[in-house]
Amino acid sequence: MTYVVNENCIKCKYTDCVEVCPVDCFYEGENMLVIHPDECIDCGVCEPECPVGAIVPDTKGQDVSSLIELNRKFAQAWPNITRRKDAPADADKFKDEKGKLEKYFSEKPGSGD
């Protein structure tokens, strides 16, 4: 089992989860975070820290295999993030929006630490 980040993170990018991760397995894209599934130790401390429910175990949800692959692919391309940052100023505006993967996902890397 591993934890993955889903589309709820897109355009919100709260980083409370990063601060509690004991193995620094989060990676930052332009408008979301991902978890490297091969680095995650399945401790689960990140899941309750996310205010938008963007972190889920790989056993939850219908299309988890595509989430695992999305997280793996971009964890290998984006910079590692190990410290909490301020969320985007308009994060609350997007937190309940559905269909964000198709509308807003960006493959561009974030700034990392």
C-alpha positions, 0 to 999 in steps of 0.5 A: 500500500502507498498513499497518492495525491488526487486531483483535489490538490490541483490549484489548492496545493496546501503543503501541510502534508509535506511538513509531517512526512518523515521520508520527504516523498512529496514532489512539487508541480506548478499547481499540485503535489504528488507522492512518490509511491516507491518512497512512501512508507505508508505511515499515513500521517500526511492524509489527515493534514490535507484540508481538501482530502487530496491524499488517499491510500491506494486502496481507496477509489475506483481508478487508483492505478492511474493515480499511482502512475500519475504520482510516480511519473511526476515524482520522477520529473518534479523537484522534491519539496520538504518544507511547508509553503503558503498555499496559493492566494486563491486556493480556497476558491478551487477547493470544492471544484470537481474535474480539476485534472482535465481543466487545470493540471500542469506538467510543469515543475514547481519551485521545490524548496 
